[in-house]
């Protein structure tokens, strides 16, 4: 079978997998990523995990058609339950909400499934800040963040390693920083929301995402303006502050990159 062709999103996720890894792809669907990882030589072996019957069967077919049944194990189970501790050293999870990915990792960690894992490559569809908070609280350090647009949707990919194996500590990564010569201060909360690496190297997709977030917040603001409740006024003040912070950040980003 010819080498599989991945979407831009999955190709970028694949590029986060260290050479020679034993990969575990959770929520693998048709096992496209494990097949591509083994075909390209990036992964020496892989595990494709799926909880639902249809995708599990599709993954089995995809692996068999690629002639990779010896290198790729397809397993049915919930989250990291498909793994034995120490079995994989890189885990990829894509196409879910950030809160669900964090919950999968949390359950897996309690079961010891993250033992020996050196890299997490994660692509949340929403809730990226929730995932950053989980990584921070559980001793994982972001080493890279990517953002791209594909088929009208914006995706972020977060790559993390255990603290102590990265060049930076979490304390350094999330220490406050100034933009535009000190005009705007980014505290830890803002870095968690927008991404410490994305803020360091913004691109047009990053700017488009946050312009879109401003539009959503403005819609909320209009709705709150019609309420006379005290709680609505408090919420309105918070939303206005969020809009102000995002606008200030966007105004400070280097225009030659956007």
C-alpha positions as CSV (number, residue, x, y, z in Angstrom):
1,X,0.0,0.0,0.0
2,X,1.2,3.5,-0.8
3,X,2.2,5.7,2.1
4,X,-0.8,7.3,3.6
5,X,-1.6,11.0,2.9
6,X,-2.5,12.9,6.1
7,X,-4.4,16.2,6.5
8,X,-2.2,19.2,7.4
9,X,-3.5,18.9,10.9
10,X,-2.4,15.3,11.4
11,X,0.8,15.8,9.5
12,X,1.8,18.6,11.9
13,X,0.8,16.3,14.8
14,X,3.0,13.5,13.3
15,X,5.9,15.9,13.2
16,X,5.8,16.2,17.0
17,X,6.5,12.5,17.4
18,X,10.2,11.9,18.2
19,X,12.0,9.6,15.8
20,X,12.0,6.0,16.9
21,X,9.1,6.3,19.3
22,X,6.7,3.7,20.3
23,X,3.5,5.6,19.7
24,X,0.1,5.3,21.3
25,X,-2.6,7.1,19.4
26,X,-5.7,7.4,21.6
27,X,-9.0,7.9,19.8
28,X,-7.3,6.7,16.6
29,X,-10.4,6.5,14.4
30,X,-9.1,4.9,11.1
31,X,-5.5,4.6,12.6
32,X,-4.3,7.1,10.0
33,X,-1.7,8.6,12.3
34,X,-0.1,5.3,13.5
35,X,0.0,3.9,10.0
36,X,1.7,7.1,8.7
37,X,4.1,7.1,11.7
38,X,5.3,3.6,11.1
39,X,5.3,3.9,7.3
40,X,7.5,7.0,7.6
41,X,9.9,5.4,10.0
42,X,9.1,8.0,12.7
43,X,7.6,5.3,15.0
44,X,9.2,1.9,15.4
45,X,5.8,0.5,16.5
46,X,2.4,1.8,17.5
47,X,-0.8,1.2,19.4
48,X,-4.1,2.5,18.0
49,X,-6.7,2.8,20.7
50,X,-10.4,3.2,20.1
51,X,-13.4,3.0,22.4
52,X,-16.2,2.8,19.8
53,X,-16.9,-0.3,17.7
54,X,-17.1,1.4,14.2
55,X,-13.8,3.3,14.4
56,X,-12.1,0.3,16.1
57,X,-13.1,-1.9,13.1
58,X,-12.0,0.8,10.7
59,X,-8.6,1.0,12.4
60,X,-8.2,-2.8,12.1
61,X,-9.0,-2.6,8.4
62,X,-6.6,0.4,7.8
63,X,-3.7,-1.4,9.6
64,X,-4.4,-4.7,7.7
65,X,-4.6,-2.9,4.4
66,X,-1.3,-1.2,5.1
67,X,0.3,-4.6,5.9
68,X,1.3,-3.3,9.3
69,X,-0.5,-5.7,11.7
70,X,2.8,-6.8,13.2
71,X,4.0,-3.3,14.0
72,X,0.6,-1.7,15.0
73,X,-1.6,-3.2,17.6
74,X,-5.3,-2.0,17.4
75,X,-7.0,-2.2,20.8
76,X,-10.5,-1.4,21.9
77,X,-10.8,0.4,25.3
78,X,-11.5,3.7,27.0
79,X,-8.6,6.2,26.8
80,X,-5.3,5.1,28.2
81,X,-6.8,1.8,29.5
82,X,-5.5,0.2,26.2
83,X,-2.0,0.7,27.4
84,X,0.3,-1.2,29.8
85,X,2.5,1.1,32.0
86,X,5.8,1.7,30.2
87,X,4.6,0.3,26.9
88,X,4.6,3.6,24.9
89,X,6.9,6.6,25.1
90,X,4.8,9.0,23.0
91,X,1.1,9.6,23.2
92,X,-1.0,11.5,20.7
93,X,-4.6,12.5,21.2
94,X,-6.4,14.6,18.6
95,X,-9.9,15.8,17.7
96,X,-11.4,16.1,21.2
97,X,-12.1,18.9,23.5
98,X,-9.4,20.0,25.9
99,X,-11.4,19.1,29.0
100,X,-11.9,15.5,27.6
101,X,-8.2,15.1,26.7
102,X,-7.2,16.4,30.2
103,X,-9.7,13.9,31.8
104,X,-8.2,11.0,29.7
105,X,-4.7,11.9,30.8
106,X,-5.8,12.4,34.4
107,X,-7.4,8.9,34.6
108,X,-4.4,7.4,32.8
109,X,-1.9,9.0,35.2
110,X,-3.8,7.6,38.2
111,X,-3.6,4.2,36.6
112,X,0.1,4.6,36.0
113,X,-0.3,4.6,32.2
114,X,2.0,7.6,31.8
115,X,5.0,5.8,33.2
116,X,7.8,6.0,30.7
117,X,6.0,8.5,28.4
118,X,8.4,11.1,27.2
119,X,6.2,13.1,24.9
120,X,2.6,14.2,24.7
121,X,1.4,15.6,21.3
122,X,-2.2,16.9,21.8
123,X,-4.6,18.5,19.4
124,X,-7.7,19.8,21.3
125,X,-10.6,21.2,19.2
126,X,-11.6,23.6,21.9
127,X,-10.5,24.3,25.5
128,X,-6.8,24.6,24.9
129,X,-6.4,26.6,28.1
130,X,-7.9,23.8,30.1
131,X,-5.3,21.4,28.7
132,X,-2.5,23.9,29.4
133,X,-3.7,24.1,33.1
134,X,-3.7,20.3,33.4
135,X,-0.2,20.0,32.0
136,X,1.1,22.8,34.3
137,X,-0.5,21.2,37.4
138,X,0.8,17.7,36.6
139,X,4.4,18.6,35.9
140,X,4.4,18.6,32.1
141,X,6.2,21.4,30.2
142,X,5.1,22.7,26.9
143,X,8.0,22.6,24.4
144,X,6.1,23.8,21.4
145,X,2.7,25.1,20.2
146,X,1.4,25.3,16.7
147,X,-1.7,26.8,15.2
148,X,-3.1,26.3,11.7
149,X,-6.3,26.6,9.7
150,X,-7.7,23.8,7.7
151,X,-11.1,23.5,6.0
152,X,-12.3,26.7,7.7
153,X,-11.4,25.5,11.2
154,X,-8.6,26.6,13.5
155,X,-6.5,24.0,15.3
156,X,-3.8,24.2,18.0
157,X,-1.3,21.4,18.7
158,X,0.4,21.3,22.1
159,X,3.6,19.3,22.6
160,X,4.8,18.6,26.2
161,X,7.5,16.6,28.0
162,X,7.9,15.8,31.7
163,X,9.3,18.7,33.8
164,X,13.1,18.2,34.1
165,X,13.4,17.0,30.5
166,X,12.8,20.4,29.0
167,X,15.1,23.3,28.5
168,X,12.7,25.5,30.4
169,X,10.8,25.0,33.7
170,X,7.1,25.8,34.0
171,X,8.0,28.6,36.3
172,X,10.1,30.2,33.5
173,X,7.6,29.4,30.8
174,X,4.7,31.1,32.6
175,X,6.6,33.9,34.3
176,X,5.1,37.3,33.4
177,X,6.4,38.9,30.3
178,X,6.0,42.3,28.6
179,X,5.0,43.0,25.0
180,X,5.7,46.0,22.9
181,X,8.5,47.4,25.1
182,X,6.6,47.0,28.3
183,X,3.3,48.5,27.2
184,X,1.3,45.3,27.9
185,X,2.0,42.8,30.7
186,X,1.1,39.2,30.1
187,X,0.5,37.4,33.4
188,X,0.3,33.6,33.9
189,X,-3.5,33.6,33.3
190,X,-3.2,35.3,29.9
191,X,-0.3,33.0,28.9
192,X,-2.5,30.0,29.8
193,X,-5.4,31.4,27.7
194,X,-3.5,32.4,24.6
195,X,-0.4,30.1,24.7
196,X,3.1,31.1,25.8
197,X,4.8,29.8,22.6
198,X,2.1,31.1,20.3
199,X,2.4,34.6,21.8
200,X,6.1,34.4,21.2
201,X,5.8,33.5,17.6
202,X,2.3,34.7,16.4
203,X,1.0,34.1,12.9
204,X,-2.0,35.3,10.9
205,X,-4.1,32.3,12.1
206,X,-3.4,33.2,15.7
207,X,-4.6,36.8,15.1
208,X,-7.7,35.5,13.3
209,X,-8.6,33.2,16.2
210,X,-8.4,35.9,18.7
211,X,-10.3,38.4,16.6
212,X,-13.0,35.8,16.4
213,X,-12.9,35.4,20.2
214,X,-13.4,39.2,20.5
215,X,-16.5,38.9,18.2
216,X,-17.9,36.2,20.4
217,X,-17.3,38.2,23.6
218,X,-18.9,41.2,22.0
219,X,-22.1,39.2,21.3
220,X,-22.1,38.1,25.0
221,X,-21.7,41.7,26.0
222,X,-24.7,42.8,23.9
223,X,-26.8,40.1,25.6
224,X,-25.7,41.1,29.1
225,X,-26.5,44.8,28.3
226,X,-30.2,43.8,28.1
227,X,-30.2,42.4,31.7
228,X,-30.7,44.5,34.8
229,X,-29.5,41.9,37.2
230,X,-26.5,42.7,39.4
231,X,-24.8,39.5,38.4
232,X,-25.1,40.5,34.8
233,X,-23.3,43.7,35.5
234,X,-20.4,41.9,37.2
235,X,-20.2,39.5,34.3
236,X,-20.3,42.4,31.9
237,X,-17.3,44.0,33.6
238,X,-15.3,40.7,33.3
239,X,-16.1,40.3,29.6
240,X,-15.1,43.9,28.9
241,X,-11.8,43.3,30.6
242,X,-11.2,40.2,28.5
243,X,-11.9,42.1,25.3
244,X,-9.6,44.9,26.4
245,X,-6.7,42.4,27.2
246,X,-7.0,40.5,23.9
247,X,-7.1,43.8,21.9
248,X,-4.0,45.1,23.7
249,X,-2.2,41.9,23.0
250,X,-3.1,41.8,19.3
251,X,-2.1,45.5,18.9
252,X,1.4,44.6,20.3
253,X,2.1,41.7,18.1
254,X,4.8,42.2,15.4
255,X,2.9,43.3,12.3
256,X,5.4,41.8,9.9
257,X,4.4,38.3,11.1
258,X,0.6,38.8,10.8
